[in-house]
Amino acid sequence: MIDRWGGGYFGVNADGELTVAPLQENGIAVPIIDALREAHVLNLKSPILIRFQDLLRHRVEGLNHAFSRAITEYKYQGSYRGVFPIKVNQLREVVEEILDAGRPFNYGLEVGSKPEMFAGLAIHNDPEALIVCNGYKDASYIRMAMIGRKLGKKIILIAEKLSEVRAITRIAAEMNVEPMIGMRVRLLSKGAGKWATSGGEHAKFGLSTAEILEAIEILREARMESALRLLHFHIGSQIPDILTIKRAVREAAMYYAKLYKLGHPLEYLDVGGGLAIDYDGSRSTFHSSMNYTMEEYANDIVYNIMDICDDERVPHPNIVSESGRAIVAHHSVLVVRAFGAIEKTPAETFNHLATDHKLIREIIEIDERLSEETLNEAWHDLLQIKEQSQNMFELGLLNLDVKGRVETLFWQVTEKLQRIARQMDPAEVPEDVKTLNVELADQHICNFSVFQSLLDHWALGQLFPIVPIHRLTERPTLESTLVDITCDSDGKVGKYIDLFDVRETLPLHELRDGEPYYLGIFLTGAYQDIMGDIHNLFGRVNEVHVFLDPDEESGFYIEEEIPGQSIGEVLAMTQYDWRDLEKRMKTQIDAAIKQDRLKPTEGMRLLQDFERGLKDQTYLSFD
């Protein structure tokens, strides 16, 4: 499956190590475990986020080249001006790399809040590249955009409601600057999948047809009709079906054509975001997949806009898109260490003792007559005995040693039952028995927080590819699930990618004593980096930025290292000052010394341990 969701970037080498080729066939493939080892030399351990910056550049170039080829093929008369939506990954190093890669294409930025506006205004330095300003706006937001206009930047304020049109015209007049205004139209076309509510007539943002006409009247009264430069729409993120995109583009292009005919020579048509990522490799309309390629996406947008415009006899607009997920998702890999396992079937000799309890003898009898023919009956009998033992225990009729042995034998016979089911024709396996993979699944305990690093999985059920980054020449022997180290029952990964369905377990290897076992969680570069939550006060993980370099023996080097947050830093985010904490601990230790519960030397050593611990990282350490 790696070759399907990997998009040509990920593969496996002869040593069974998972590799990343940031430039695909035009560059080397780097074993991810080699990058991890290099990070270990810098004292940066897992959990760690490894960013492959060359892959970012490759994605930016790929999107721009796809539109360039489509424009050439269809003889389209406008140009393409892409913008990267900062909200998808606001980290400065990521945004700077994208802008640098996009400079030959005048690739710009999309901002959706005041903080993003301040960052975008300062970091943007290409006068031909756009800054598209979405989101609700106050006077401060609008003034910042006008400052950019005074500096010669192409900043387009997207009006989300009529009051914003009035505010933009008023502030622009006060500052004596000509604004560039866009209007977001609320299309009837809707997206699909988990973000479908972003579009449609009940969408959070956008103007209706009547409101657009009223907004134009407001511009006319302010003598700023010429400021209307762009028409915008957005029908949602991660759109899996290309037909949805085609319908929305044609509807928006018709709005553009009709407005142009009314005497409003718009320059740009912004098709918003939605370009998807194939997280599960199924190449389908499933919400975690996509049934089209980047090239098909560009071709269909260019062609359908051109087709409407030619029919309506209006000029072709310059095309703007706000693809974020498709640009950044592939470039970062979260590597976590599985350091323990919770097994359902602990190893135990299957011996029947004469003094065994009646329930134990019944389980052994089920085992002795187990066959393909008795599979379903045996499973039902096992469930009955399990329930019966629990009821007896709650009534005080079952001792702990008997209860423990019943549970152990239950899982051992269930595992044997599953082995028989695996050898049968799947069509012949009883329906109740098909769930045994889930029932018998082990749990791999991993040193990370789902809430910090995979928030979309917890909140939305978003799927991410998860694969061991080594030992891939060995066949996995376990069906397992991943649990994190938070003190929360929701701290787990409960759904996994599959070509035809969603898996509830993941094939993994057994842990070996003294040998770390590392898993890679892929396609995490969009949203996960910035939306992480400090549940249980687990902070940001370690991070390294990897660049390819043919002069290096390994073919790559780590250009930047960013240590994860310390315990003291995370505590400060919840209003605990580390100096105050140290002072309070010192007071308690001093009191213990005065009460002769601690020796002075021991007390000072304990205080030093506390102070040193505040500088430690929030995740578990394995030295």
Protein Blocks (a to p, Z undefined) as FASTA:
>chain_A
ZZmmnnomaccdfkopacddfklmmbccddfklmmmmmmmnopacddddddfklmmmmmm
mmmmmmmmmmmmnopabdcdddddfklomcfklmmmmmmmmmmnopacddfbfklmmmmm
mmpccfkbccddedjddfklmmmmmmmmmnopacddddfbfklmmmmmmmmmmnopacdd
ddddddfbdcehjllmmgcjkbfbdcdfklmmmmmmmmmmnopmmmpmbdcddebehifb
fklmmmmmmmmmmmmmmmmmnopacfbdcebehiacdfkonopabfkbcfbdfklmmmmm
mmmmmmmmmmnopacdddddddfklmmmmmpccddddfbdcdfbdcddddddfkbcfklm
mmmmmmmmgcfklmmmmmmmmmmmmmmmmmmmmnopacfklmmmmmmmmmmmmmmmmmmm
mmpcfklpcfklmmmmmmmpccddddddfklmmmmlmmnopacddddfehklbccfbdcd
dddfbdcfklccfbdcdfkbccfbdcdddddehiacddddehklgojlmmpccehhiacd
ddddddddfkbmnlpacfbdcddddfklmmmmnopafklmmmmmmmmmmmmmmnopacfk
lmmmmmmmmmmmmmpcfbdcdZZ
